Amino acid sequence: MQYRFLLVLLFFTSRLFGQGTSLTGIVLDASTAKPIQGVTVKLSNTVKSVATNKEGQFQLPSVPDNWELLFSAVGYKKQVFPMSVAQGKKVLIIRLEDEQQSLDEVVVNAPKKRKYTNKHNPTVDLIRKVIEKRDENNALNGTAGSYQEYEKLSMSLSIQNQKVNKSRLLKHFGFLKQGMDTLKYPGRSLVPIFMDEKIGQRKLDALKGNSFVLLGENQSRVDQYLDEDGIDEYLDKIYGETNIYDTDVSIGNRRFLSPIATLGPSFYKYYLVDTLKDSKPWHAKIRVEPRNREDALFSGFIYIRLDGSYALDQAELTINEATNINWVKGLNIVLNYSENQAHRFFLSRGVLTIDMGIFKDGMGLFGEKVTSRSASNETQLAVNGKALTRTGPQNPNGIDWNLARPEKLSRLEEQAFTNIDSLKQSKSFKNLMALGSFIMSGYYGRGVIEIGPVPSFYSFNPVEGSRFKFGGNTTDIFSKTLVLDGYGAYGTKDRQWKYNMGATYSFNGESVYKFPVKLVSAKVSKEVQVPGQDLNFIDNDNFLLSFRRGENDKMFYLQRRQIEYWQEFENHLSFKVGFFNQILSPGGILEFDRRAFRRSNGNELWTSAFTGEIRWAPHEKLYQGKRYRRIINTGQPVFTLAAQVGVKGLLGGDYNYQRFILNANKRFFASQFGFADIVFESGIQFGKVPYPLMIIHRANQTYSYQLNSYNLMNSMEFMSDKYTSLLLQHSFNGFFLNKVPLLKKLDLREIASVKMLYGAVDASNRYTKSFDELPKDPREPQLFSLNNGAYIEGSVGLSNIFKILRVDLVRRFTYLNNPGVSPWGVRAKIGIDF
């Protein structure tokens, strides 16, 4: 069980982060030995301070040896702790004494607690000045700047101390115990398994955005058996840069409203804790809390300069347990800002710490990410005037990491390199990672050939009956630049063989799956096709798609030969050009009209066509698996223009036609109110063609909810030669349900959607088939145009059920008199979310 848990966390969270040299401790009551929450731990001569959590724990990064720590709390005597005493200690234990005073008997009548309000609140007035000056103080909104950046990421397995000796994982990989840290995280033992360091130049520009030039990387990781680059992109979204000067702070699929956002006073409470006068400029220490504990908001402290700039230059933030983020048991952020030459503030040091686990008391992942940044106009990295580059066989990337690191690695981080090297040599661990790769991709094998996708080896449908399939493809061991793939399939009902044989060649010397691709592919196939079905990232014959509603006895047999060239560019502009020749014949109850199709064999329709596609997805991030890609939605728009031109007489083609389709989609984030996905699509087709070659709209007859399909439309129900569609879906991320007693404990999230489709069939294209009326031949399908108005359906649903399930109640509003129509339906979808 622990192996499986480790595997799941590696896939979906893999890079939790580590910081450098730091001081960790716990503050206890001297008389009761109980932990004290809310103790201020301050570093002398600075404004840097933290507060203890409910377990009395605190952590300070990069504490100088010759400074002092000041501990203070209401009702306790202040205590000064010299750092020289702490040398050699991994965890400090501080005991505070009660501040007892002899008092005469006093009767106190406590006034009624005043309700918090923004009106006539001097702290809120101060925050409004901070908000007013926010853009002026933000370095990203000023002139372009270049910064030297060092980033360190580490990850450790987190195991309860009392369960260490019972852990099957540690028994199987005994060497992991050698590097365990039992002190850094009180109550749990940490086993380091991941370490990554990067150094480079960060360029911030208001117009061109945020870019990073990697100059060197030093890493040791256990996910090399998986799709490393794809996992990196996925995790960069989950643990991206945290900047409180942004309106929203992105963590996974959640957006947290910044305390200094324009809407901040509407969602946060602000309390002035202290005015810090021991350094210049003076600072106001302000505690921020959510007005509603269940909202995706921060709690903690922010520090505001009182020199007239009203700049925020430090923040210590966390989230409470009621916040609806899956599997996150604890999250802490420490941010420090520095002033550049333009008197604007940039993030000079950021620390993100996350404690994550599927089960409350089970194994988890504990990690941190540290980013250190200093202003620099130089393109060559240097520290104190010394160049960091050093060549040699032991240092292929040319970076002297002892000089490059602004702070030394901790013992735990150094142990990560040893642990990971040992894991890589373990045969059982290699088998474990091979299993993980199979779960993610559906392919099995570590040699020249791998077989798959296994979930498609058996399926069933009304036309083929039971369908058996077997196939596979070559791997990188055979060739990185050439991939051969194929399969054979047989249906027990139609008793026909289907097949596919293909070859893909990469021109850039890289894998055919590595972005940006530059390749050519060719294939020959014979298959069955569900008309209008457009399923992304999954095979049409996947076993789970065998379960469908209604009648599914109308399919096409498609014999196809095609060639395609595909090239991507670094700016995520790509294009495809290709050609195909195909023979289409009816399957199931379908019959083609021999006279209308003008071919001696009326059951065949021949087509030859040139294809083209231009796609632009600025700043797109991808999770790229072995045989698929998943878009990591960061809110950037994606535009696609596709064209298809049929040529009559070319290799037996029967028709001239031209088809053009434009698609645009974007995610809009609305901070506390969740996010909205909008998909616009419009298409037009010219030329007289029979109905199988018209635009058949995407119907979904499975029980799985699909955003880009119409979930209550029947297969081949509607078709057009021109259409426009608009799909809108809004995820509220629990904004309403988190405020309902009892329901809020379920961590449910609300979703609503509406889909509208407008279309028409030109009179010139009605010559091969009657639309909107009963067919004369009962063997032919009854088809409908959208000339009588829009097709509209909507849904409301709940997601995050048991953390993985989404269920929607779908309603169809128009064309309810069409045969076989159900106005209501329930659809479900399984997916991992954060």
Buried (B, 14 or more C-beta within 10 A) or exposed (E): EBBEBBBBBBBBBBBBBBBBEBBBBBBBBBEEEEBBBEBBBBBBEEBBBBBBBEEBBBBBBBBEEEBBBBBBBEEBEEBEBEBEEBEEEBBBEBBBEEEEEEEEEEEEEEEEEEEEEBEEBEBBEBBBEBBEBBEBBBBBEBEEBBBBBBBBBBBBBBBBEEBBEEBEBBEBBEEBBEBBBBEBBBEBBBBBBBBBBBBBBBBBBEEEEEEBEEBBEBBBBBBEBBBBBBBBBBBBBBBBBBBBBBBBBBBBBBBBBBBBBEEBBEBBBBEBBBEBEEEEBBBBBBBBBBEEBBBBBBBBBBBBBBEEBBBBBBBBBBBBEBBBBBBBBBBBBBBBBBBBEEEBBBBBBBBBBBBBBBEEEBBBBBBBBBBBBBBBEEEEBBBEEEEBBBEEEEBEBBBBBEBBBBBEBBEBBEBBBBBBEBBBEBEEBBEBBBBBBBEBBBBBBEEEBBBBBBBBBBBBBBBBEEBBBBBBBBBEEBBBBEBBBBBEBBBEBBEBEBBBBBBBBBEBEBBBBBBBBBBBBBBBBBBBBBBBBBBEEBBBBBBEBBEBBEBBBBBBBBBBBBBBBBBBEEEBBBBBBBBBBBBBBBBBBBBBBEEEBEBEEBBBBBBBBBBBBBBBBEEBBBBBBBBBBBBBBBBBBBBBBBBBBBBBEBEEBBBBBBBBBBBBBBBEBBBBBBBBBBBBBBBBBBBBBBBBBBBBBBBBBBBBBBBBBBBBBBBBBBBBBBBBBBBBBBBBBBBBBBEEEEEBEBBBBBBBBBBBBBBBBBEEBBEBBBBBEEBEEEEBBBBBBBEEEBBBBBBEBBBBBEEEEBBBEBBBBBBEEBEEBEEEBEBEBEEEBB
